[in-house]
């Protein structure tokens, strides 16, 4: 899988988040936003190294990218840390936020969009649209 494949997966999760937002399924909006961010961050790492760490931690992935020489603003770490728990919380009712709200869904999408924009800047490619 090349960078374009990872960015396509990212775009698919972003589209899913938009559709789920319209359907009012807010926990899955948050999960999809996390997945979009994870796919684009891992895509850059694979592009540079040929493999990626086996983690769902967005903060850890940003740390790897920083070690590779990418400038990671503090705001990106803040957004990653805010979005990161939704990988688990959105899927498991006993551990999650109840109920997920439109505001939480919007916040998750905004965090993912910030991280995606950073990746687009780093690699000079936008997400596939369609």
Secondary structure per residue as TSV (DSSP state, phi and psi in degrees):
chain	resnum	aa	ss	phi	psi
A	1	X	-	360.0	124.8
A	2	X	-	-92.4	177.7
A	3	X	H	-54.1	-42.2
A	4	X	H	-59.7	-37.5
A	5	X	H	-64.0	-42.8
A	6	X	H	-65.1	-41.1
A	7	X	H	-67.9	-32.6
A	8	X	H	-65.7	-41.4
A	9	X	H	-62.9	-42.7
A	10	X	H	-57.8	-48.7
A	11	X	H	-60.6	-38.5
A	12	X	H	-62.6	-42.8
A	13	X	H	-67.9	-35.5
A	14	X	H	-66.2	-41.5
A	15	X	H	-63.6	-41.3
A	16	X	H	-61.4	-42.0
A	17	X	H	-59.9	-42.1
A	18	X	H	-63.2	-44.5
A	19	X	H	-66.2	-42.2
A	20	X	H	-66.3	-34.6
A	21	X	H	-61.7	-45.8
A	22	X	H	-63.5	-32.4
A	23	X	H	-82.3	-8.0
A	24	X	T	77.8	21.7
A	25	X	-	-100.4	78.5
A	26	X	H	-70.9	-32.7
A	27	X	H	-63.8	-39.0
A	28	X	H	-76.1	-22.6
A	29	X	H	-60.8	-47.5
A	30	X	H	-65.8	-42.0
A	31	X	H	-62.6	-45.1
A	32	X	H	-64.6	-38.2
A	33	X	H	-62.7	-42.8
A	34	X	H	-60.3	-46.4
A	35	X	H	-62.3	-38.9
A	36	X	H	-60.2	-47.2
A	37	X	H	-62.9	-43.2
A	38	X	H	-61.7	-43.8
A	39	X	H	-62.9	-43.1
A	40	X	H	-71.5	-38.0
A	41	X	H	-65.7	-45.3
A	42	X	H	-64.3	-34.1
A	43	X	H	-58.9	-43.6
A	44	X	H	-66.3	-39.9
A	45	X	H	-63.7	-44.1
A	46	X	H	-63.8	-41.5
A	47	X	H	-55.8	-39.5
A	48	X	H	-86.9	-38.2
A	49	X	H	-111.5	-19.0
A	50	X	S	90.3	-8.7
A	51	X	S	-153.9	173.3
A	52	X	-	-136.5	158.4
A	53	X	-	-68.2	147.4
A	54	X	S	-90.4	84.2
A	55	X	-	-149.2	157.7
A	56	X	-	-108.3	5.5
A	57	X	-	-78.8	112.3
A	58	X	H	-66.0	-36.2
A	59	X	H	-64.0	-41.2
A	60	X	H	-64.1	-41.6
A	61	X	H	-63.8	-40.1
A	62	X	H	-62.5	-38.4
A	63	X	H	-61.2	-40.9
A	64	X	H	-62.3	-44.6
A	65	X	H	-63.9	-37.8
A	66	X	H	-63.7	-41.9
A	67	X	H	-64.1	-25.9
A	68	X	T	-81.0	-1.0
A	69	X	T	103.4	2.3
A	70	X	-	-78.8	140.7
A	71	X	-	-82.2	113.3
A	72	X	-	-108.4	109.4
A	73	X	-	-67.0	152.2
A	74	X	H	-55.7	-35.0
A	75	X	H	-59.0	-35.4
A	76	X	H	-64.6	-42.0
A	77	X	H	-63.0	-40.2
A	78	X	H	-61.7	-44.7
A	79	X	H	-66.0	-41.2
A	80	X	H	-62.5	-44.1
A	81	X	H	-65.9	-32.7
A	82	X	H	-72.6	-40.8
A	83	X	H	-77.4	-33.2
A	84	X	H	-49.9	-46.6
A	85	X	T	-62.8	-21.1
A	86	X	H	-72.1	-11.0
A	87	X	H	-60.4	-38.9
A	88	X	H	-97.8	-48.6
A	89	X	H	-58.8	-34.8
A	90	X	T	-73.3	-18.5
A	91	X	T	-102.0	-24.4
A	92	X	-	-117.6	107.1
A	93	X	T	-57.5	-35.2
A	94	X	T	-69.1	-21.2
A	95	X	T	-110.7	-7.5
A	96	X	S	-95.4	179.7
A	97	X	-	-77.7	131.4
A	98	X	S	-130.0	130.3
A	99	X	S	-83.1	158.7
A	100	X	-	-70.0	141.7
A	101	X	-	-116.4	164.2
A	102	X	H	-57.2	-37.4
A	103	X	H	-65.5	-40.9
A	104	X	H	-65.6	-42.0
A	105	X	H	-61.1	-45.1
A	106	X	H	-62.1	-40.0
A	107	X	H	-65.2	-40.0
A	108	X	H	-64.7	-44.3
A	109	X	H	-63.6	-41.6
A	110	X	H	-62.8	-40.4
A	111	X	H	-63.4	-44.6
A	112	X	H	-62.8	-42.5
A	113	X	H	-62.6	-36.7
A	114	X	H	-63.6	-43.9
A	115	X	H	-69.2	-38.7
A	116	X	H	-62.5	-42.8
A	117	X	H	-60.9	-38.6
A	118	X	H	-63.1	-45.0
A	119	X	H	-63.5	-42.6
A	120	X	H	-58.6	-40.1
A	121	X	H	-64.9	-46.4
A	122	X	H	-62.5	-42.0
A	123	X	H	-98.8	-4.8
A	124	X	T	67.9	23.9
A	125	X	-	-133.0	140.7
A	126	X	-	-90.5	164.7
A	127	X	-	-67.6	144.9
A	128	X	-	-60.6	139.2
A	129	X	-	-107.7	138.6
A	130	X	-	151.6	360.0
